[in-house]
Amino acid sequence: MDRRHQPKHITGSKGVVAGWGKSEEVQNVVAVPRKVDMPVVSQETCLRSHADFKNLTSEMTFCAGNKDGSGPCSGDSGAGFIVKKGERWYLRGLVSTVIKNEDYSCNLDKFIVFADIAKLEDWIKVVTK
């Protein structure tokens, strides 16, 4: 990770997530990975959008999503949220959690919570020595 390419404030930035998780149409993991472009929203916007986000977010996370039925689902946890700067792609987050519907299916009309790699970089370096 190169801190020069990790902006402090990423609200409004767009990133890409790819994964093999379940789709809303098929409740099995998919055979071919799919990708979705997602904008990062402010912590305030995320918290106001659903009461559960108060317990699911922290200073070490960020929220992103289109709230249009597209996004990571079951099986995509840990997938990377990558952002492009110039001609290079950088890992900025990892899928952490998705709000579930009453039937435990993914609610892709809500934002997705990501672990913020830039804010966890020092901890990652310590535990991987």
C-alpha positions in Angstrom: 0.0 0.0 0.0 1.3 3.4 -0.9 -0.1 6.2 1.3 0.3 8.7 -1.4 -2.5 7.0 -3.2 -4.8 6.6 -0.2 -6.9 9.8 0.1 -8.0 10.7 3.6 -11.5 11.5 2.4 -13.0 9.1 -0.2 -16.6 10.3 0.0 -17.8 10.7 -3.6 -15.1 8.5 -5.0 -16.1 5.5 -7.1 -14.7 2.0 -6.8 -15.3 -1.5 -8.2 -16.2 -4.7 -6.4 -16.0 -8.1 -8.1 -17.0 -11.4 -6.7 -18.6 -14.8 -7.0 -21.4 -14.3 -4.4 -25.1 -15.1 -4.8 -27.3 -13.0 -7.0 -30.8 -12.0 -6.3 -32.0 -14.1 -9.2 -30.1 -17.2 -8.4 -29.5 -18.1 -4.7 -26.3 -20.0 -5.5 -22.8 -18.6 -6.0 -22.2 -17.6 -9.6 -19.9 -19.5 -11.9 -18.4 -16.3 -13.4 -17.4 -13.4 -11.2 -19.4 -10.2 -11.7 -18.4 -6.6 -11.0 -20.3 -3.6 -9.9 -19.2 0.1 -9.8 -20.1 1.7 -6.5 -19.9 5.3 -5.2 -18.6 6.0 -1.6 -21.1 7.8 0.6 -20.5 9.9 3.7 -20.7 8.2 7.1 -23.6 10.5 7.9 -25.5 9.5 4.8 -24.9 5.8 5.7 -26.0 6.2 9.3 -29.2 8.1 8.3 -30.1 5.4 5.8 -30.7 2.5 8.2 -30.7 2.2 12.0 -28.5 -1.0 11.9 -25.6 0.9 10.4 -25.0 2.5 13.9 -23.8 -0.9 15.1 -22.1 -2.0 11.8 -19.9 1.0 11.1 -17.0 2.7 12.8 -14.1 5.0 12.0 -12.4 2.0 10.4 -15.2 1.4 7.8 -16.8 3.2 4.9 -20.1 2.7 3.1 -20.7 2.5 -0.6 -23.5 1.5 -2.9 -26.0 2.3 -5.5 -29.1 1.3 -3.5 -30.5 0.0 -6.8 -30.4 -3.7 -6.3 -26.8 -4.1 -7.4 -23.9 -4.9 -5.1 -22.0 -7.6 -3.2 -24.1 -10.3 -1.6 -23.6 -13.6 0.4 -20.3 -15.1 -0.7 -18.7 -11.8 -1.5 -17.4 -11.0 2.0 -13.8 -10.1 1.8 -14.0 -9.0 -1.8 -11.9 -6.0 -2.6 -13.2 -2.4 -3.2 -10.6 -1.1 -5.7 -10.2 2.5 -6.9 -8.3 3.7 -9.9 -5.8 6.6 -9.7 -4.1 7.4 -12.9 -3.4 4.1 -14.7 -3.1 2.1 -11.5 -5.7 0.3 -9.3 -5.5 0.3 -5.5 -7.2 -1.8 -2.9 -9.1 0.6 -0.6 -11.6 -1.6 1.2 -12.9 -5.1 1.8 -16.6 -6.1 1.8 -17.5 -6.4 5.5 -21.3 -6.6 5.8 -24.6 -6.2 4.0 -28.0 -5.4 5.6 -30.2 -8.6 5.3 -33.9 -8.8 4.5 -36.2 -10.7 6.9 -35.7 -13.9 4.8 -31.9 -13.4 5.3 -31.4 -12.5 1.6 -29.2 -9.5 0.8 -30.9 -6.1 0.8 -29.1 -4.5 -2.1 -31.3 -1.4 -1.8 -29.1 -0.5 1.2 -25.5 0.6 1.4 -22.7 -1.9 1.8 -20.1 -1.6 4.7 -16.4 -2.0 3.8 -13.4 -2.3 6.1 -11.2 0.7 5.2 -7.8 -0.7 4.3 -6.1 2.8 4.5 -7.2 3.2 8.1 -6.1 -0.4 9.0 -2.7 -0.2 7.3 -0.6 0.2 10.4 -2.4 -2.7 12.1 -2.0 -4.9 9.0 1.8 -4.2 9.0 2.1 -5.1 12.7 0.2 -8.4 12.6 1.8 -9.6 9.3 5.4 -9.1 10.5 
